Structures are given as C-alpha cells and as structure tokens.
Amino acid sequence: MAEEELGYNPMENIKKYLSKKGQVLNMVTMIVIGIMVLIFTIFAVLFGIAKLNPSALLTGAESTAMAHLQSNLTSGVSQFAQYIPIILIVLGVVMAISGIVILIVYVRRMSGGTGL
C-alpha cells in the first residue's frame, strides 16, 4: 500500500517487460551483434595463430602442427564464407514472407472494424 501511495506501482514495471513492442528490432540487433562477435573472434584466433607460427618457442613438430592448424582454420573460414550469400538470400526471403504475412494480418484487422 505504501508504494502505491508514493506513486510506485510494481505492476507497471512488469507490464513493461511483458510488452511485445520492439521485440523484432531487439532480436535483429542481437543477431547482428552475435555475428560481429563471431567474426571478431575468428579474426582474433587467426591473428594469434599467425603470430605463434614463426615463433622461436615452437620446435619442428609444434611448428608443423601450428602450420596445419592455421591452414585448417583458414580453409574452414573460406568454405563457410562461400555459403554466406546463400544464407543471406534465405534470410531475405524469410523476412519478405514475414513482412507480407504481417501486412495481411494488419489489413485484416483494419478491415474488420469498417464493416467490409
């Protein structure tokens, strides 16, 4: 009772978190941030391996293993990079279909109130 008298209503805070507004934008933002973190992590690992490869700390066997690891990582990244256009096309088609579905839903909601 004291919180309500002071103008603080805890249910308002809960309603803010349960609101569905802005969910798509937040999801897209988190996906973009996740992809950026993945890219920076890949570059950091490749940079670290490239710096260790000619190091004097490594003997013959370790140097060979590091060279194989470096070639394996770079070939894996380049193979994955070949699929990026396909992934982006699929994402574009999914977003286009989602936009059309959302448009249809809103048009049906709008026409429901006009008596058509």
C-alpha positions as CSV (number, residue, x, y, z in Angstrom):
1,M,0.0,0.0,0.0
2,A,2.8,2.4,0.8
3,E,4.3,2.0,-2.7
4,E,1.0,2.9,-4.4
5,E,0.6,5.9,-2.2
6,L,4.0,7.2,-3.2
7,G,3.2,6.7,-6.9
8,Y,5.2,3.5,-7.4
9,N,3.3,0.6,-8.9
10,P,5.4,-2.6,-9.3
11,M,2.9,-4.0,-11.8
12,E,3.8,-1.2,-14.3
13,N,7.4,-2.5,-14.4
14,I,6.2,-6.0,-15.0
15,K,3.9,-4.8,-17.8
16,K,6.9,-3.0,-19.5
17,Y,8.8,-6.3,-19.6
18,L,5.8,-8.2,-20.9
19,S,5.2,-5.8,-23.8
20,K,5.8,-7.2,-27.2
21,K,6.7,-3.9,-28.9
22,G,10.2,-3.7,-30.3
23,Q,10.9,-7.5,-30.0
24,V,11.8,-7.9,-33.7
25,L,14.2,-5.0,-33.6
26,N,15.8,-6.3,-30.4
27,M,16.2,-9.8,-32.0
28,V,17.7,-8.4,-35.2
29,T,20.1,-6.3,-33.1
30,M,21.2,-9.3,-31.0
31,I,21.7,-11.4,-34.2
32,V,23.9,-8.7,-35.8
33,I,25.9,-8.3,-32.5
34,G,26.3,-12.1,-32.3
35,I,27.6,-12.2,-35.9
36,M,30.0,-9.4,-35.3
37,V,31.4,-11.1,-32.1
38,L,31.8,-14.3,-34.1
39,I,33.7,-12.5,-36.9
40,F,36.0,-10.7,-34.4
41,T,36.6,-13.9,-32.5
42,I,37.6,-15.7,-35.8
43,F,40.0,-12.9,-36.7
44,A,41.5,-12.8,-33.2
45,V,42.1,-16.6,-33.3
46,L,43.6,-16.4,-36.8
47,F,45.8,-13.4,-35.7
48,G,47.0,-15.3,-32.7
49,I,47.9,-18.4,-34.6
50,A,49.7,-16.3,-37.3
51,K,51.8,-14.7,-34.6
52,L,52.6,-18.0,-33.0
53,N,53.5,-19.8,-36.2
54,P,57.0,-18.4,-36.8
55,S,57.7,-18.2,-33.0
56,A,61.0,-19.4,-31.6
57,L,59.1,-21.1,-28.8
58,L,58.0,-23.8,-31.2
59,T,60.2,-26.7,-32.2
60,G,59.9,-28.6,-35.5
61,A,56.9,-30.7,-34.6
62,E,54.9,-27.9,-32.9
63,S,55.7,-25.6,-35.8
64,T,54.3,-28.1,-38.3
65,A,51.2,-28.7,-36.1
66,M,50.7,-24.9,-35.9
67,A,51.0,-24.5,-39.7
68,H,48.5,-27.3,-40.2
69,L,46.1,-25.7,-37.6
70,Q,46.4,-22.4,-39.4
71,S,45.7,-23.8,-42.8
72,N,42.8,-25.8,-41.4
73,L,41.2,-22.7,-39.8
74,T,41.7,-20.5,-42.8
75,S,40.2,-23.2,-45.2
76,G,37.3,-23.6,-42.8
77,V,36.6,-19.9,-42.7
78,S,36.9,-19.6,-46.5
79,Q,34.5,-22.6,-47.0
80,F,32.0,-21.0,-44.6
81,A,32.3,-17.7,-46.4
82,Q,31.2,-19.4,-49.6
83,Y,27.8,-20.1,-48.0
84,I,27.2,-16.5,-46.8
85,P,25.4,-15.3,-50.0
86,I,23.0,-18.3,-49.7
87,I,22.4,-17.7,-46.1
88,L,21.6,-14.0,-46.8
89,I,19.3,-14.9,-49.7
90,V,17.4,-17.3,-47.4
91,L,17.1,-14.7,-44.7
92,G,15.9,-12.2,-47.2
93,V,13.2,-14.5,-48.4
94,V,12.1,-15.3,-44.9
95,M,11.9,-11.6,-44.0
96,A,10.0,-10.8,-47.2
97,I,7.5,-13.6,-46.4
98,S,7.2,-12.4,-42.8
99,G,6.6,-8.8,-44.0
100,I,3.8,-10.0,-46.3
101,V,2.2,-12.0,-43.5
102,I,2.3,-9.1,-41.1
103,L,0.8,-6.8,-43.8
104,I,-2.0,-9.3,-44.4
105,V,-2.7,-9.6,-40.7
106,Y,-2.9,-5.8,-40.2
107,V,-5.1,-5.3,-43.3
108,R,-7.5,-7.9,-41.9
109,R,-7.5,-6.2,-38.5
110,M,-8.2,-2.8,-40.1
111,S,-10.9,-4.1,-42.4
112,G,-12.6,-5.9,-39.5
113,G,-13.7,-2.6,-37.9
114,T,-15.0,-0.9,-41.1
115,G,-17.8,-3.4,-41.8
116,L,-16.4,-4.8,-45.0
